[in-house]
Amino acid sequence: MAPTSRRAFLTRTILGSSSLLLGSQPSANSLPPPSATSSAPSSVSPKDWETIANIARDFDQCHAMLIFQDGKQVFSEVFRGPAISKLVPIKSVSKTVVAALAGTAIDRGEITSLKATLGELVPKLIPSKADSKVANITIENLLTMQAGLERTSGRNYGVWVNSRNWVSDALSRPMVGEPGNGMLYSTGTSHVMGAVLSSISGKSLLSLARDRLGKPLGIEIPGWTRDPQGRYLGGNEMALTLTAMIRFGEMYLNGGRFNDKQVLSEQWTSQSLVPVTTSVFSGLGYGYGWFIGQSGDTNYAIARGYGGQIIGIVPELKLTFAITSDPTRLARSGGYFGDLRRLIENNIIPVAR
């Protein structure tokens, strides 16, 4: 996406929802507690929302959908699979959580700049056999999937997770591009970001997630997969409830604020939603852990996970939605994810306008 388009998106994000980004907040009772068990809407859904439900219900991979607008629930239904209150695997939505934790490190001054490099911050994580360019990979390169290293996702994923040291393996892969020069979607890149956060803070990624996101959002974050060195996987296998997914999205929608707590800085949340690069698979823009798309002239951002796990926000419409799907089945841009994208762009966003 061209720089002008990125600036225009940021301007619309800030100005189109200024009441959100300048510190307004939902009421303490605007979101259901994490233990809420009802899968039915809190009030009768408008006919248009029911039309959307009928479309989603026909997707045999789609499990559930929860939609909030103006901080209030407007639709909730479980089509199949676990209840709203159940923890479900969010897959690569975990990468967006890691990006949020990077934001907390920036906000606290633990990372002084997005231009800080691996060589400056965590030289001990860099294996001796790594390409010399690895030391110059920046935090921004990691967050935007532009490390330049051969991908560990897709067909390389199995070999990577069977290696003896996931961080070392990811950083020892050949440089197939220049850092900062094009998106190479890779779970290994996000895992390295998680290892950086753990190294500079002296805390596990789980502790950081619970302390910096779980507590202020009032959500449960259970432990998840760890690598052979005991580091929590920084880009996959986390689990959240649909309510927790909504709360995470609402935090970004409200300029980093949830209820009376400033969880992330307003600057970080707005900056995260500015496209820096573009996915070669979907054509969507990509910021700091968020994919960026458009429905007409309305911008939206989504966190996307394998199988069709989605957290979506539309700042202009004060809209947040979460979708869970079968985590064992593919959801390619030309398949089920494409179906969900059309549902978002052609139905959910137009109805919310």
C-alpha positions in Angstrom: 0.0 0.0 0.0 1.3 3.4 -0.9 2.4 5.9 1.8 -0.5 8.2 0.9 -2.9 5.3 1.5 -1.3 4.5 4.8 -1.6 8.1 6.0 -5.2 8.3 4.8 -6.0 5.1 6.8 -4.4 6.5 9.9 -6.2 9.8 9.5 -9.6 8.0 9.1 -8.8 5.7 12.0 -8.1 8.6 14.3 -10.6 11.2 13.1 -13.4 8.7 12.2 -13.4 7.4 15.7 -11.9 10.3 17.7 -14.2 9.7 20.6 -12.7 6.3 21.0 -9.1 7.2 20.6 -9.2 10.3 22.8 -10.1 8.3 25.9 -13.8 7.5 25.9 -14.5 4.1 27.4 -17.3 1.5 27.5 -19.3 1.3 30.8 -18.1 -1.2 33.3 -21.2 -3.3 32.4 -20.9 -3.1 28.6 -19.2 -6.5 28.2 -20.4 -9.8 29.6 -18.2 -11.4 32.3 -15.8 -14.0 31.0 -18.0 -16.7 32.5 -21.0 -15.8 30.5 -22.5 -19.0 29.1 -25.4 -17.9 26.9 -25.0 -18.4 23.2 -28.1 -16.4 22.4 -28.2 -12.6 21.7 -28.9 -10.4 24.7 -31.7 -8.9 22.7 -33.6 -9.9 19.6 -31.2 -9.5 16.7 -32.2 -7.2 13.8 -33.3 -9.0 10.7 -30.0 -8.0 8.9 -27.9 -9.6 11.7 -30.0 -12.8 11.3 -29.2 -12.8 7.6 -25.5 -12.7 8.4 -26.0 -15.6 10.8 -27.7 -17.6 8.1 -24.7 -17.1 5.8 -22.2 -18.0 8.5 -24.3 -21.0 9.6 -23.9 -22.5 6.1 -20.1 -22.5 6.4 -19.6 -25.9 7.9 -16.2 -24.8 9.4 -17.7 -21.9 11.3 -18.3 -22.5 15.0 -19.5 -19.2 16.5 -19.7 -15.5 16.1 -19.9 -12.6 18.5 -20.4 -9.0 17.4 -20.3 -5.8 19.5 -21.1 -2.2 18.3 -20.8 0.9 20.4 -19.5 -1.3 23.2 -22.7 -3.4 23.3 -23.5 -6.9 22.1 -25.6 -6.9 18.9 -25.2 -10.5 17.9 -24.0 -13.8 19.5 -24.6 -17.3 18.2 -22.9 -20.7 18.4 -23.6 -22.6 15.1 -21.6 -25.7 16.2 -18.7 -26.5 18.4 -17.8 -25.1 21.9 -20.0 -22.6 23.8 -19.2 -18.9 23.9 -17.7 -19.3 27.4 -15.3 -22.1 26.4 -11.6 -21.6 25.7 -10.8 -22.3 22.1 -7.5 -22.4 20.1 -6.9 -19.0 18.4 -4.0 -20.3 16.4 -2.1 -17.4 14.7 -4.3 -14.7 16.3 -1.6 -15.4 19.0 0.8 -13.3 16.8 -1.4 -10.3 17.3 -1.3 -10.9 21.1 2.5 -11.0 20.9 2.4 -7.8 18.9 0.3 -6.2 21.7 2.9 -7.3 24.2 5.6 -5.7 22.1 3.5 -2.6 22.4 3.6 -2.8 26.2 7.4 -3.1 26.1 7.6 0.0 23.9 5.3 1.8 26.2 7.4 0.9 29.2 10.7 1.8 27.5 12.0 -1.8 27.7 12.4 -1.5 23.9 13.5 2.1 23.1 12.6 2.1 19.4 11.0 0.0 16.7 14.3 0.4 14.9 16.2 -1.4 17.7 18.0 -4.4 16.3 18.5 -8.0 17.5 22.2 -7.3 17.7 21.5 -4.4 20.1 18.8 -6.0 22.2 19.5 -9.8 22.4 22.9 -10.6 20.8 22.9 -13.9 22.8 19.9 -15.2 21.0 21.7 -15.0 17.6 23.3 -18.3 16.7 26.9 -18.3 15.5 25.9 -19.8 12.2 23.3 -17.1 11.4 23.7 -14.8 8.4 25.4 -11.5 9.4 22.3 -9.6 8.4 20.3 -11.2 11.2 21.9 -8.9 13.8 20.4 -5.9 11.9 16.8 -7.2 11.9 14.7 -4.7 13.7 11.7 -5.0 16.1 9.6 -3.5 13.3 10.9 -6.1 10.9 9.7 -8.8 13.3 6.3 -7.3 13.9 5.6 -6.8 10.2 6.9 -10.2 9.1 9.7 -8.6 7.2 12.7 -10.3 8.8 13.9 -11.5 5.4 14.5 -15.1 6.7 13.2 -18.2 5.0 9.7 -18.9 6.4 9.0 -21.5 9.1 5.3 -21.6 8.3 3.5 -23.6 5.7 5.5 -26.7 4.5 8.5 -25.7 6.8 6.4 -25.6 10.0 6.8 -29.3 10.9 10.6 -29.3 10.5 10.9 -26.2 12.5 8.9 -27.4 15.5 10.8 -30.6 15.5 14.1 -28.8 15.7 16.1 -28.7 19.0 16.0 -24.9 19.3 13.2 -23.0 17.6 14.8 -19.6 18.0 18.1 -20.7 16.8 16.6 -22.6 13.9 14.5 -19.6 12.8 17.4 -17.2 12.9 19.8 -19.7 11.2 17.6 -20.0 8.1 18.9 -18.5 4.9 18.1 -14.8 4.1 15.7 -15.0 1.1 15.0 -11.2 1.2 16.3 -8.0 2.6 15.0 -7.2 6.1 12.2 -4.7 5.8 11.6 -5.4 2.1 8.5 -7.5 1.8 6.3 -9.7 4.0 7.3 -13.3 4.6 4.7 -14.7 6.9 6.4 -16.9 9.4 5.6 -18.2 12.9 9.3 -18.4 13.6 9.6 -14.7 13.2 6.8 -14.1 15.8 8.4 -16.7 18.1 11.7 -14.7 17.9 9.7 -11.6 18.9 8.3 -13.5 21.9 11.8 -14.6 22.8 13.0 -11.0 22.7 10.2 -9.9 25.0 11.0 -12.7 27.4 14.7 -12.0 27.4 14.5 -8.2 27.9 11.8 -8.5 30.7 13.2 -11.6 32.5 9.7 -13.0 32.4 8.0 -15.7 30.5 5.7 -14.8 27.6 2.9 -16.4 29.6 3.6 -14.1 32.6 3.7 -11.1 30.4 0.4 -12.0 28.7 -1.3 -12.6 32.0 0.1 -9.5 33.8 -0.1 -7.0 30.9 -3.2 -8.2 29.1 -5.1 -10.8 31.1 -5.4 -8.8 34.3 -6.5 -5.4 32.9 -8.9 -7.1 30.4 -10.2 -9.5 33.0 -9.7 -12.5 30.8 -8.2 -15.9 31.4 -5.0 -16.8 29.5 -4.0 -20.4 30.1 -0.6 -21.8 29.5 0.2 -23.1 26.0 2.9 -24.9 24.0 6.6 -24.3 24.8 9.7 -24.9 22.8 12.6 -27.2 23.9 14.2 -24.3 25.8 10.9 -23.7 27.7 9.9 -20.5 25.9 6.2 -20.2 25.2 5.4 -20.3 21.5 5.3 -16.7 20.3 2.8 -17.0 17.4 0.5 -20.0 17.8 -1.4 -22.3 20.1 -2.8 -19.8 22.6 -6.5 -20.2 23.7 -9.1 -17.6 24.5 -12.9 -17.4 24.9 -14.9 -15.5 22.4 -15.6 -12.9 25.1 -11.8 -12.5 25.6 -11.3 -12.1 21.9 -13.9 -9.3 21.9 -12.3 -7.6 24.9 -8.9 -7.7 23.1 -10.5 -6.1 20.0 -12.3 -3.5 22.1 -9.0 -2.5 23.6 -7.6 -1.6 20.2 -10.9 0.0 19.2 -10.8 2.3 22.2 -7.2 3.5 21.7 -5.7 0.9 24.0 -8.2 1.6 26.8 -10.4 -1.0 28.5 -12.9 0.4 31.0 -10.8 2.6 33.3 -7.4 1.1 32.4 -5.0 2.3 29.7 -3.6 -1.1 28.7 -1.8 0.0 25.6 -0.9 3.5 24.6 -3.1 5.3 22.2 -0.1 5.9 19.9 0.7 2.2 19.8 -2.8 1.0 19.0 -3.3 3.6 16.2 0.2 2.9 14.8 -0.5 -0.8 14.8 -3.4 -0.4 12.4 -1.3 1.4 9.7 -0.4 -1.0 6.8 3.4 -1.3 6.5 3.5 -4.2 4.0 1.2 -6.4 2.1 0.3 -10.1 2.2 1.2 -12.0 -1.0 -1.5 -14.5 -0.2 -4.6 -12.3 0.6 -3.5 -8.9 -0.8 -4.4 -7.4 2.6 -2.2 -4.8 4.2 -0.3 -5.7 7.3 0.6 -3.6 10.3 1.8 -4.6 13.7 0.1 -8.0 13.9 -3.1 -6.8 12.1 -4.2 -7.4 8.6 -5.8 -4.3 7.1 -8.6 -4.4 4.5 -11.4 -2.2 3.1 -15.1 -2.6 2.5 -16.0 0.2 0.1 -14.3 3.3 1.8 -14.5 1.7 5.2 -11.2 0.3 6.7 -11.1 -2.7 8.9 -8.4 -4.7 10.7 -8.4 -8.4 11.6 -6.2 -10.7 13.5 -6.3 -14.0 11.6 -5.6 -17.6 12.8 -5.4 -21.0 11.0 -8.8 -22.6 10.3 -10.7 -19.3 10.4 -10.1 -17.8 13.9 -10.7 -14.0 13.6 -10.8 -10.9 15.8 -12.0 -7.9 13.7 -12.3 -4.2 14.4 -13.8 -1.4 12.4 -12.9 1.9 14.1 -15.1 4.1 12.0 -18.2 2.1 13.0 -17.1 1.3 16.6 -17.5 -2.4 15.6 -15.8 -5.4 17.1 -16.4 -9.0 16.0 -14.9 -12.4 16.8 -15.3 -15.6 14.8 -14.2 -19.1 15.7 -13.9 -22.0 13.4 -12.8 -25.6 13.2 -9.1 -25.3 14.1 -8.1 -28.5 12.3 -9.1 -27.5 8.8 -7.5 -25.2 6.3 -8.9 -21.7 5.6 -7.1 -20.4 2.6 -7.6 -17.0 1.0 -9.1 -18.7 -2.0 -11.3 -20.9 0.2 -13.0 -20.6 3.6 -11.1 -17.5 4.6 -12.2 -15.9 1.4 -15.8 -16.7 2.4 -15.3 -15.1 5.8 -13.7 -12.0 4.2 -16.6 -11.6 1.8 -19.0 -12.0 4.8 -17.1 -9.2 6.6 -16.8 -6.9 3.6 -20.2 -7.5 2.0 -22.4 -8.2 4.9 -21.1 -7.4 8.4 -19.7 -4.0 7.7 -22.5 -2.8 5.5 -25.1 -3.8 8.1 -23.2 -2.0 10.8 -23.0 1.3 8.8 
